Structures are given as C-alpha cells and as structure tokens.
Amino acid sequence: MTATAYTADEIMTVAAARSLTSDMACFVGIGLPSTAANLARRTHAPDLWMIYESGTLGTEPDTLPLSIGDGVLADTADTVVSVPEIFNYWLQPGRIDVGFLGAAQIDRYANINTTVIGDYADPKVRLPGAGGAPEIAASCREVIVIVRQSRRAFVDKVDFVTSVGHGGGPGDRERLGLLGKGPTRVITDLGILEPDPNTRELTLVSVHPGTTVADVRAATGWDLAVAPDLAATEAPTASELSVLRSLTGA
Amino acid sequence: MIVPLDEGIRELVHDGDTVALEGFTHLIPVAAGHEIIRQGRHDLTLARMTPDVVYDQMIGAGCARKLVFSWGGNPGVGSLHRFRDAIQNGWPVPLEIEEHSHAGMANRYAAGASGVPFAVLRGYVGTDLMGQTASIKTIDCPFTGERLTAVPALNPDVTIVHAQRADRAGNVQLWGITGVQKEAALAARRTLVTVEEVVDELEPVPGQVLLPSRVVTAVAEAPGGARPSYAHGYYIRDNSAYQEWDAISRDRDAFERWLESDVYGGARPAREGRIP
C-alpha cells in the first residue's frame, strides 16, 4: 500500500479524529471512537481530555485498548474514579463536551439502536444493549457518531431507541428536557452527515474521495437529503495515515 | 472468615438467590463464577452492569433464570453467544431480562448501599428502555417540580467481587479500576471476596478501595481468579482469551466441550482459583 492509498475505515477514522480539538473533554466509546480519539490526541489535538466509562479521566494510553477498562487506561489517567462517580458527577451535570458513540442502527433523526434487531420480546438479533450510551447521548454537550454506512445500519426508523438523537424532529430534545445538543455529526466510511438546522434530519454534507452522492444514497434506508454546499472530504494525509497505522498495527 | 472457595460458594450462594459478580473489565470474579457452575447452582437472578464472558458461561451452563444488566457483550470482540442463544432460543433454559443503562445500574447499587429504596437520576428519557423495563419510572422533584427518573435499589442476596489482597482478619483491598464494586458489596446481604493473596498486613496503595472486614462475610484465596480479565499489579488482561471465546461460545457443542474440560474437569483457570 502506498502512502496515499487508504481504506474506507481509515478515512472514516481520520474524518472522525478531525472533529475533535485539543480543548475538548471527550467521552470515548470502545472500537472506532477510541481509535479516532487516540489518533486525534497524537496528531492535531494533543491535549484532548479522554474519558472512558470505566472511570479513567484524562487517560493517555500508549497503545489502543481492546476494552474500555484495560490497565493501560488506568496507568496513564489523571485520576481513576468509580463508575457511579463517572456517570453522576462527570457526565450527568454536562461537564463533557463530546460524546463519541458507535451504533448498530441509526435513523434519519440520528436515534441510535444498540439493543435488538427486530422485536424486543422476540428479537431477530440480540445486541449487547445500552451501556453508557443513553446518558452520554442525553448529557454530553454534543455527540459524534461513527458508523459504517449501509442500508442495514441506516434505517428510516430504528427498531429500538437505545439512545435519543433528535427524536421525531425539531423540538423533541427540548421537550424531553435533554441537556445536550445531541448528535451534531455522523461520520461514515462514505461521507459525513449532519442534522439539518431546521428539520433535524440527517443530511449529507461531505462525501469522501471516490464516493458519489448516489453511492451514499444507495447505502441509506431513507430518501437522504443532500446539503446544497456539499463538500468533498479531504483525503487523509500521509502523516495521519502513518500515525493511525502505528495505532492499529495495520 | 478465610475459607476455601468451594466452601464459600456452598455457604453463601443458594439456588434462587440474586447474585452479583461485579467487576468493570478489571478484577472480574471468574474463578467464583466457575465454582458456581461446578456446584450446579440454578434459578439464580444474576445482576451485573457488564455481564461478559463469565456470565455467558454461567448462562450457558444453565445457572441463571434472570439477568439484570446494562451491557451484555464480549468487550472489544462482539456479542455474547450463550446469552444470545438463551434469549433467542431459550437454551439451555429461558432467560428473563431486566435491562438498564450503566447510569441506572450504578445508581441502583448506590441506593442499595445507602439503604434507601430508590435512586434518582437524569436518564432513560425518550428511550424505549422506559417502556420495556418496569423498574424505570419517572418522578417529580418535590423541590423544583422537575421531572426526573427513578430506579429501585438493587440489594443482591450475595455480591461476589475479586480483589488484589486481604489480610487475615478479612479486610479487603482493591485498586486500579474499581468500578461499582464498593457499592455492590455494601448493597448486598452477604459478600464473598476472592483475592489474589492473603497477607499479614495491607500496605496502603494510592486510589485504593478498602472493604473493612465487618462488611465482608467471607474471603477466599484464589490466585489468578480474575483471569482472563486482569488484576492490576498482578497480571494483565488476556485479550486473546476473549477473542477465542467468540468461536467457542458460538457453538453449543464446542461450549459443552469447554465446560467439560475447563470447568468440570477443573483445568485452568478454575484450578488456579482453588485452594489446594
């Protein structure tokens, strides 16, 4: 692989990392969010304050953790607090800038399902469940979602609302009394979606190089709106790719 | 106070009990879970925020009637296939679930430890969990009128945790990521702690949680008893074991062979957890 060639997962991770800045406190989920946050901290956002729900505040792991509670997270943290404390004292009052989540299903209003595919009582596929996500989605000042785009994942309506995005449209978060702004950006392997300021519906705002609008629409289970000023995602730089690969071992 | 693990399980864990084996990625009481399987306990209500591989094993072995939880997965790997098989197909026995979020479960234990009947939080609002889980209700703040969420105290019949050390009097010391273990222990009617080692004197460690012996019913020495999770300062997480569990747990026959060799056969890691 040459320095300029990259995979769909790599541009997704790089695009997600670019959404984070050095002054943020970020609640990091395991998997793609963790890879992206660690990439950001090693490139343009060295002071990114990473929090994992295991209770590690301000952690600076030198390797990518496999779980949210690997020893390296505790060893390199500013402090380690209990699980009740991380949720009650840190997340709940709105102290965290960005929640970084994955999803099994996401719908046009960025509601997230990580609980079941099919009926709750008689599921087609039972997924792990909520974890910290419902309150991360409610209480972080904003939420960034990172998920691979397909018709299976991008559905008109999720089978189960595990974590509330923009509910059924404008005004729903306010009506529910949710503190944060909710999902402000969804980053996929094809492009970047953001809620329309008026309709709150996820709208395509950027496509990754080599991807067409038609490709993205074909991978979306609703009639995807496209922003009038659609951007093209900047390709990953050689240095972003080299840091990312040093993390993932690719 | 200091007992062999098999005796501790026999005395403290009874069929039909609500049992919490807590541990948030770190210090998971795996050896105790395997001893519960070996002793054939059944009809248990298993509570845990993050039921992972050891709960998958206990569910697959038929120990559980019900699971109270907030995230049931193989951390960093994927889904739990014995858990999935129990929910989707009722194998080996049907499994009832009571599903929460992490914030809800943490607050349920905190209420249990505090001796109050419920906890209040900002949580679950707008999610479908509110319609599926009877133990999530809304409540109006008596001071401001603000609408909040209430969850009931969780008071296990027995909580089991794994810790680094205990002294001979049964004072227990754990450190690193300590999760919800203090709350789960204080919420329980009985507490069993497995430890890496029993020592003459506990040296203080920064960030430690100390469970005084008066809130610990019994301690069992079980070196390596948290494997394949880890014990900070003793051994690291065996990530490959979590990855290997995926293939074993997908197949009922492979799982039953694993039960035979690694639990009933007393091979590792169960043997490591046994008192010689």
Boltz contact constraints between the chains, C-beta under 6 A:
constraints:
  - contact:
      token1: [A, 30]
      token2: [B, 76]
      max_distance: 6.0
  - contact:
      token1: [A, 54]
      token2: [B, 24]
      max_distance: 6.0
  - contact:
      token1: [A, 54]
      token2: [B, 25]
      max_distance: 6.0
  - contact:
      token1: [A, 54]
      token2: [B, 177]
      max_distance: 6.0
  - contact:
      token1: [A, 55]
      token2: [B, 177]
      max_distance: 6.0
  - contact:
      token1: [A, 66]
      token2: [B, 76]
      max_distance: 6.0
  - contact:
      token1: [A, 66]
      token2: [B, 239]
      max_distance: 6.0
  - contact:
      token1: [A, 67]
      token2: [B, 25]
      max_distance: 6.0
  - contact:
      token1: [A, 67]
      token2: [B, 75]
      max_distance: 6.0
  - contact:
      token1: [A, 67]
      token2: [B, 76]
      max_distance: 6.0
  - contact:
      token1: [A, 69]
      token2: [B, 24]
      max_distance: 6.0
  - contact:
      token1: [A, 69]
      token2: [B, 25]
      max_distance: 6.0
  - contact:
      token1: [A, 69]
      token2: [B, 26]
      max_distance: 6.0
  - contact:
      token1: [A, 69]
      token2: [B, 177]
      max_distance: 6.0
  - contact:
      token1: [A, 71]
      token2: [B, 230]
      max_distance: 6.0
  - contact:
      token1: [A, 71]
      token2: [B, 232]
      max_distance: 6.0
  - contact:
      token1: [A, 71]
      token2: [B, 236]
      max_distance: 6.0
  - contact:
      token1: [A, 74]
      token2: [B, 176]
      max_distance: 6.0
  - contact:
      token1: [A, 74]
      token2: [B, 177]
      max_distance: 6.0
  - contact:
      token1: [A, 80]
      token2: [B, 177]
      max_distance: 6.0
  - contact:
      token1: [A, 80]
      token2: [B, 207]
      max_distance: 6.0
  - contact:
      token1: [A, 82]
      token2: [B, 178]
      max_distance: 6.0
  - contact:
      token1: [A, 83]
      token2: [B, 24]
      max_distance: 6.0
  - contact:
      token1: [A, 83]
      token2: [B, 106]
      max_distance: 6.0
  - contact:
      token1: [A, 83]
      token2: [B, 179]
      max_distance: 6.0
  - contact:
      token1: [A, 83]
      token2: [B, 180]
      max_distance: 6.0
  - contact:
      token1: [A, 84]
      token2: [B, 106]
      max_distance: 6.0
  - contact:
      token1: [A, 84]
      token2: [B, 110]
      max_distance: 6.0
  - contact:
      token1: [A, 87]
      token2: [B, 103]
      max_distance: 6.0
  - contact:
      token1: [A, 87]
      token2: [B, 106]
      max_distance: 6.0
  - contact:
      token1: [A, 92]
      token2: [B, 122]
      max_distance: 6.0
  - contact:
      token1: [A, 120]
      token2: [B, 132]
      max_distance: 6.0
  - contact:
      token1: [A, 126]
      token2: [B, 84]
      max_distance: 6.0
  - contact:
      token1: [A, 126]
      token2: [B, 87]
      max_distance: 6.0
  - contact:
      token1: [A, 126]
      token2: [B, 88]
      max_distance: 6.0
  - contact:
      token1: [A, 128]
      token2: [B, 71]
      max_distance: 6.0
  - contact:
      token1: [A, 128]
      token2: [B, 72]
      max_distance: 6.0
  - contact:
      token1: [A, 128]
      token2: [B, 73]
      max_distance: 6.0
  - contact:
      token1: [A, 129]
      token2: [B, 71]
      max_distance: 6.0
  - contact:
      token1: [A, 129]
      token2: [B, 72]
      max_distance: 6.0
  - contact:
      token1: [A, 129]
      token2: [B, 99]
      max_distance: 6.0
  - contact:
      token1: [A, 130]
      token2: [B, 70]
      max_distance: 6.0
  - contact:
      token1: [A, 130]
      token2: [B, 101]
      max_distance: 6.0
  - contact:
      token1: [A, 131]
      token2: [B, 71]
      max_distance: 6.0
  - contact:
      token1: [A, 131]
      token2: [B, 102]
      max_distance: 6.0
  - contact:
      token1: [A, 132]
      token2: [B, 102]
      max_distance: 6.0
  - contact:
      token1: [A, 134]
      token2: [B, 101]
      max_distance: 6.0
  - contact:
      token1: [A, 134]
      token2: [B, 124]
      max_distance: 6.0
  - contact:
      token1: [A, 134]
      token2: [B, 127]
      max_distance: 6.0
  - contact:
      token1: [A, 135]
      token2: [B, 101]
      max_distance: 6.0
  - contact:
      token1: [A, 135]
      token2: [B, 103]
      max_distance: 6.0
  - contact:
      token1: [A, 135]
      token2: [B, 123]
      max_distance: 6.0
  - contact:
      token1: [A, 160]
      token2: [B, 128]
      max_distance: 6.0
  - contact:
      token1: [A, 161]
      token2: [B, 127]
      max_distance: 6.0
  - contact:
      token1: [A, 161]
      token2: [B, 128]
      max_distance: 6.0
  - contact:
      token1: [A, 164]
      token2: [B, 126]
      max_distance: 6.0
  - contact:
      token1: [A, 167]
      token2: [B, 126]
      max_distance: 6.0
  - contact:
      token1: [A, 176]
      token2: [B, 125]
      max_distance: 6.0
  - contact:
      token1: [A, 176]
      token2: [B, 126]
      max_distance: 6.0
